[in-house]
Amino acid sequence: MPLVRSIHHVSLIVADTARALDFYHGVLGLERDPERPDLSFPGAWLWVDDQQIHLLELPNPDPVAGRPEHGGRDRHLAMRVSGLDEVTARLEAAGLPYTVSRSGRRALFCRDPDGNALELIETG
């Protein structure tokens, strides 16, 4: 049995929690976890099946400028989606750019409002 069994959550630095929630909840449809404790900084926890994304509204120690346009050439969070066409329509309706995966599979890369790269992969 492997010692490490799954990913519990991924944390992403954001400059403005409300703006990030417009993207993660409003565009991608992720549900907010109301159980986030009162921490010493703003943020939000979002459900992705039984894992989470933790949005941390903290100063970003990493440069945002100069990242490659295609998120597949940057560190990124990859998530499975049930319908890539719906994701594409939502991104386009929100005026958000994306690039198609160069792997040949049905996937795309986009960035959140803070430059964090996401890969969205269609699965059955």
N, C-alpha and C positions, 0 to 999 in steps of 0.2 A: 504494500500500500504506500503510495507516495506521501511524503511528509507534507508538501504543499498541495492542497486539493482544489482550490478555486480562488478567484479574485473576489474580494469583498467590496472594495470601492476603489475609485480613482479620484484623485483630487486635482482640480484645475484652478489656477489663479485667474480671478476676474477683477476688473476695475470697478464694475458697477453691477451689483447683484440683480437689480430690477431689469437692467438691459440684458444681462445674461439669461434671465428667466424668460424674457420675451423670445429668445432664441430656443432655449432648451425645452421650455413648456409650450410656448406659443407656436413655434414652427415644428419642432420635433415631437411634441405631444407627451413629453415625460412628466410623470406625476411627482409632485413635491411631497417629501416625507415630513409630516408635521412634528415628528419626534426629535428633530434636531435640537440639541440642548442650547441654552443661552451661553454662547462662547464670547470671548473678548473681542470678536470682530464679526462683521456681517457675513452672510453667506446663505447657502441653501443646500439641502440634500435632495437628490432626485433618484427615483427608482428606475432601474433598467432591469426588468424581470426581478430576480432576487439579488441583484447587485446594485450598487449605487454610484452616482457621480456626486462628489462633494465640491460645491463651488465655494471658493475661499476668496473673499474680498480683502486682499492684502496687497502690499506693494509687490510688483513683479520683479524678481531678480534677473529674469531672462530678457534679452532683447527681443522685441517683436518685429522691428524693422529688419529687412533683409532676409526674411524667411522665404523659402521657395514657394512659387505660386501653387505648385502641385504638392498637396499635403503628403503624398506617398514618399516624398523625399525629405520628410521632416518627422520628428517624433510625433506620434499620433495615437489616438484612441480609436479602436475599431469596434463597431457594433453591428449586430445582425438586424436587418429590417425585413418586414414581411412584404413590402411593396416598394421597389425602387422608383417606379413611376410616380407614386404618390409623394415620395420624398422630393423627387425632382420638381414636381408641380408646386409643392410648398416652398421650396427654396426659390424658385422662379417668381412666385407670387410675392415673396418677401424681398425680391430684388437682390438675392444673395448669390454670389458666384460659386461655381463648383467645377471640378474637373473629373472626367471619367477615368476610372482605374485603367492602368496600362497593363494589368495582369491578364486581361481577357475575360475575367469574370464580371458579373453584373454588380458593379460597385462604383461608388463615387467618393471623391474627397471634397470637403468644404472646411471652412474655418468659422469658428464662433466669433462674436464681436471683439474678442480679445486676442485673436490670432491663433488660438489653440486648434490644431488640425484634427479632423474627424474623418474616419473612413466608415462609410455606410454600405454594408454588403447585403445583397438580397439573398435570403435563404427561403427554402420551401415553405 
